[in-house]
Amino acid sequence: MTQSNTNILDSREEIAKLDESNVLGSIEALADQVRHAWETTQALEFELDDDIDNVVIAGMGGSALGPDVFKHLFVDRLEVPFEIYNGYDLPAYVDDETLVVLSSYSGTTEEVLSCATQAKEAGAQVMVIAAGGKLAEIAEQENYPIYRIDPVHNPSNQPRMAIGYAIAGLIGLLVKAGLVTISQTEIEEVINTIIATSEKLSPETSQEENKAKLLAFSTIERRPILVASEFLVGAVHTATNQFNENAKIFADYKVVPELNHHLMEGLQFPKSNDGSHFFIFFRSNLYQPRNQKRIKLTQEVVEKNDIETMYIELRSPSKLTQAFEVIALMAYTNFYVAMLEGINPAPIPFVDWFKDELGKEK
């Protein structure tokens, strides 16, 4: 980070010089994505069989983030098992009473297309989330219900930045399928929370009052470790992926209470941990009381190892709104890190190279 980059966060003009694909525009359109996806899915008409014993999601990368957010948010509302598979194969238990949701923003993800073939062979009930590509063609050929993403509110056209479409689109499909109940009022609360949060995080808000800018400066040249529990696990997973791809940072996330059973003893070595790591803890009054206490004690343990920490106290009223509070905050944060590093956040050259090389072998 050069001195000239430290002031960039306050200037849209300077930001635009680096942000050639308008990733910031996608971040600022999160509320519009949620509204658009919800309205589109609620207008769909389709019927599934009455007997659905389990739900299986097939998705990779950014297209699997929405399902992970959903899984952790609505575990207390889902009455059937809900699993996500990130690979080429569906589980052997998939049958005609399984709902398989095939999720691929591009519609060309080879792992998901492999699962599409297996879902048909197993006689599963199938729904599709895609913006186009081969997967959308399969949905049309097989007459599968599809939420076809029209990414007008994702100017960067990066799948990881279409998280509003991914989450609200899946919610909308499963509401229409009768597998979960979520009200219009809840969706409006999410939209209002995103708007209110974004206003406090925009380039126009000074660093002293802008949590995202403060977090970005704290993250430079360190590995951010995001710690959360329960319904926020999918949200910090989303943030970690965006850190990886937008800020090009080796970020990670950890889950309470699981980390309390092993990770705390792994903080002593290497001795460079105190300079190379930065823990961000997400506190919520909606966690169960034991996990609220665990989050605070875990932060103390990290600090006893001389590793710097920060905590975020979430304020919005529901689990759903708090998840989007986290997603919005961290999207701005990792974007600002990219600006401080002087890089364009959109390109993912190693992922693109990898896919090209994999395609040659195929």
Number of C-alpha atoms within 10 A of each C-alpha: 14 9 8 9 14 14 14 19 23 16 11 14 11 14 24 16 14 17 22 14 18 20 24 24 15 26 27 22 22 26 24 19 29 24 19 20 25 22 15 17 22 14 10 13 9 13 10 15 11 9 10 18 15 19 21 22 24 27 29 21 15 21 28 26 27 26 27 22 25 23 20 19 21 18 14 9 12 15 12 13 13 20 15 19 17 16 14 17 17 22 12 8 10 21 19 19 18 22 25 27 28 28 31 30 30 19 23 16 19 17 17 27 22 15 24 27 13 18 25 15 12 17 14 20 21 24 24 26 27 24 20 17 14 16 26 24 14 16 22 13 9 11 12 18 20 24 24 20 21 15 19 13 22 26 17 22 18 21 20 25 27 27 26 27 31 31 23 24 29 24 25 24 26 18 16 19 19 12 16 16 14 13 8 10 9 13 19 15 16 25 20 14 21 25 18 12 17 24 13 16 23 20 21 13 17 15 18 8 11 19 18 26 27 15 22 22 16 16 22 18 15 17 18 24 19 22 24 25 24 17 23 28 25 25 25 27 23 26 26 23 22 25 25 16 23 26 26 19 21 14 22 18 20 19 17 17 15 10 13 16 9 8 11 13 13 8 17 15 10 9 11 10 17 18 13 16 18 24 23 19 22 21 21 23 15 17 17 11 10 9 19 18 12 15 23 14 13 19 19 14 15 19 15 12 16 15 20 18 17 15 15 13 12 18 14 19 13 15 21 20 22 24 23 25 22 20 26 24 23 25 26 26 26 28 29 26 28 26 27 24 18 20 17 22 28 22 15 14 10 10 11 11 11 10 11 12 11 10 10 7 6 6
